[in-house]
Amino acid sequence: MMSIRHRNERGHANHGWLDTYHTFSFDTYYDPQYMGFRSLRVINEDRVAPGKGFPTHGHRDMEIITYILDGALEHKDSMGTGSIIRTGEIQRMSAGTGVRHSEFNASPTEPVHLLQIWIMPDVLHIQPSYEQKQVDRGKMRGNWLLIAAKNVSEKAVQIHQDAKLFVASLEDNQLLEYVIEPGRHAWLQVARGYFEVNGMPLEAGDGVAYSQERTVQLKGKGEVLLFDLA
């Protein structure tokens, strides 16, 4: 079964400094039909104004992934981490027993465009930790590039859940397929561009849930994220 989450049906809030879209229920946006998908709990598409951001706040027992599409985001946390996450980089923060952090647009002149992703962990109350890696954009052209997984990888950040996150970029009318193993599920999120996904036209912001399906089939131009989930 396939189910499309259309971009214009997502939750939306514009706070002036933050223009945000919620694929699943988040903060004041609530839709009982969209509370997440398997262990995938949050996909927020955020645009943060220059010099603005999220002041210090706390999290517990959640795998938080930030994927930068354009711009740069400055991160500081109670673990002592201070870093700037730039276009084409991925950050993973395991909140575990509790962590406080802030996130601000690192530029005084340019907005930052990002996806913030939350995955529910399969183990609770772990020691908080942080990881940040560069995404090899050359290797994601026309291919699925693994960028987050439970098993340790040189290229992927480690998450505490039986899930894999891939990213791919396609040129005009390129074809790409992903085989979903029996018993697994998938969520495809279009980050930018336009595609035919299993024959259906989709654009940036659209998502597709796959259950009891064999393949994800893409044709088009742009960038997508694919979650392989238990």
N, C-alpha and C positions, 0 to 999 in steps of 0.2 A: 504494500500500500504506500502511496505517495501523497503527501499533503503539503500544499504551498502556503507559506506565510508571506502574504503580499506586503511590500514595503509601505504602502499607504494605509495599511491596517494596523501597523505597529503603534504602540504608545508613543506620544510625542510631548515634549515640553521645551519651551524656549525661555530661558531665564536671563536673556540678554548676553551674559558672558558665556553661557552654555546652551548649545542647541543639541538636543539629545533625542534619539529614537530607541525604543525598547522593544526588542523582538519578543521578550517574555515579561511577565509581570515583574515590576520593579518600583521601589519607592512608593509614590502615590498612585502609580498606574497599576490597575488590577484587572486581570481577565482570567477567570477560572479555567478557560480552555487553553490558556498559554501560561502555565506555571513552570515551564521548562520542557526538556525532552531527554528522557533517560537521565544520565548524570549531568547533562548540560543545563545549567540553571539560568544563566544570564548571557545575552549578547546585546550590549549597548553600543550604538554608533554615536560617538561624541565629537562635536566640534567646539573647541574651547578658544575663546577670544585671546588675543595677545596679552601676555602678562597676567592672565587670570587663571583660576584653577580651584581645585578642591582642597579646602583647609584640612588640617590634621583631624583624622577620624579613625575609628577602630573597626577591625574585622576579627572573626574567629572561625576556625574550622571550614575554610573555603580555599580552593585553588583559584587564584586570581591571575589571569593572563591579560597582558596588554600588548596589542599589535598596532604599531604606528603605520598609518597610511601616508600621511603628509605632515611634515613639521617635526617638532621635538617636544618631549614632555620631561619635566624635571621631577624626580622622585626622591623623597626623604622619608625614612622610617625609624621606628623605635629600636630596630636592630643595629642602627648606626650606618645603614646604607644611604649613600647619596650618589645619584647618578642621573644622567640625561639619556633618555631613550629616543632614538632617532628613527627616521623613515627606514623601513625595512628591518627593524629590530624587534625582538620579542622579549618580553619580561614575564617571569613567573614569580609570584609571591605566594607561599604557603602560609596562611594565617595561623593555623594550628591553635595553640593555647591562647593566642591573642597577639595582635600587632597593631600599632598605630602608624599611619602614614599620611603624607600629603602629596598632591600631584598638581603641578602648575605648568602652564605653557611656558617653555623656556625662551620664547622669542617675544620681544617687546613690540614687534611690528607684524608678525605673520600668525595666522591661526594654526592650530594643530588639529588634525583629523585622525581619529583612532577608533579601534574596536576594543572594548573592555569585555572580557569573557570570564564568567565564573563557572567552575566545575566542582560539583560536590565530591569531596574526597571519600575514599573507601576506608580510611582510618582517621580517627578523631584524636584531638589533643596532642598532636605532634609538636615538636619544637619548631617555631616559625623559621622560615628560611627564604632566601632570595636568589634569583638567577636571571641573567640577562645574556642574550646571544644575538649575533648578527645572522640574518637570514641570507643565504647565498642566492641572490636573485637570478644569477645565471643558471643555476641548477633547477629553478622552479619554472623556467620557460618551457612550456610544453610537457611538463612532468609534475608528478606529485612529489613534493618535498616535505619530509617529516620534520615538524618544528616543535612538537610537544608529545611526550609519551611517558608511560610508567617506567619503562626500562631506560636505564642511563644510556645516552647517546652523545657522541661528540658534537653533533649538529643540533640536537633537539634539547629543549629544557625538559626537566623531569617533573611529572605531575603524579600525585598520589591517587590514581584512579585507573581502572582498566579502560583507557581511552587513548586515542591517537588523534593528533591534529596535523593535517596536511595543508599546504598552500600550493597553488599553481597559478601561472599566468599564461594566457593564450594570445596569439596574434590572430588577425582577422580570419575567421572560419576554420581555425585549427580544431582538431578533434582530440578528445581525451576521454578515457574511460577508467572507472574505478570499480573493481569487483568487491562486492560485499560478501564476506564469508557467512555461511549458514549460522543463524543464531545471533548475528550482529545487526546493528542498526546504524544509520548514518544521517547526519545533518549537513546540508550544503548551504553555505552563506555566500552570496555574491557581494564582494567588497567594492568592485567597480567594473564598469563595462556592461556588456549585454551578451546574452547567451541563449541558445536553445538547450534546455536541460531535459533529457528524455523526451524531446519533441516539444517542450513547452517554452514559450518565450519568457525570459526573466531578465531583470535589470538590477543595478546596484541597490542593495537593501532588501532584496527578496531572499527568502530562505525556503528550503525544501526538506521535509522529514521523510526518511525512508525506513520502512519496516516490512519484513518479508519480501524484500526486493533483492535482485541479484546484482544489478549494476547501476552505477551513476554514469550517465552519458552526457558529455558536454560538447558543444560546438559554438564558437564565437570569439569574442575578443574582450580581455579584461583580466580580473584577478578574483579568485575564489578561495574560500577556506572550506575544508571538509573535515568533519568530526566522525571518526569511526568509534562507535560506542557499544558497550556490552548491553 
